[in-house]
Amino acid sequence: MDLIFWRHAEAEEPTAGMADLDRRLTAKGRRQARQVGAWLKLRLPEDCRVLASPARRTCETVAALGRPFEIEPGIAPTATAGDVLAAAARNGGARAVLLVGHQPCLGEAIRYLLLGGDERVREGGLSVRKGAVWWLRCAGDDVGPGARATVRAVIGPEFVA
């Protein structure tokens, strides 16, 4: 199974009284989302399941893909790597899952799949830049303890302009 991790594009800074989930993409973020969305459109399998955090900035990012997506609370800004991997494991039989979310949980989930270890560890995650995609291939459908993955692609918006 392929797991594709897409960090939301650049978002506005929070203002006084603004809920974190309400932050929108900046003009630069909308451009990043379009660029990476176009790159993904050419490569995603037809049966790819697309999951997005309930945050507005992730929904705006994934909307650039032009495909239906599901809101997944398990990849919200407060999620852990374990939450992200649990959401990915509920793949509904799809051979690929695209998860549009946040740091640090995306980087922690990627580190867990590539290097092993305890998914609850909040230190040592990999850095995922805003708007970037990390595409991993897991052996079979297993993303639980002991699962291992290989990197298929890592791409940032500046490389697909």
Secondary structure by P-SEA (a helix, b strand, c coil): cbbbbbccccccccccccccccccccaaaaaaaaaaaaaaaacccccbbbbbcccaaaaaaaccccbbbbbbccccccccaaaaaaaaaccccccbbbbbbbcaaaaaaaaaaacccccccccccccccccbbbbbbcccccccccbbbbbcccccccccc
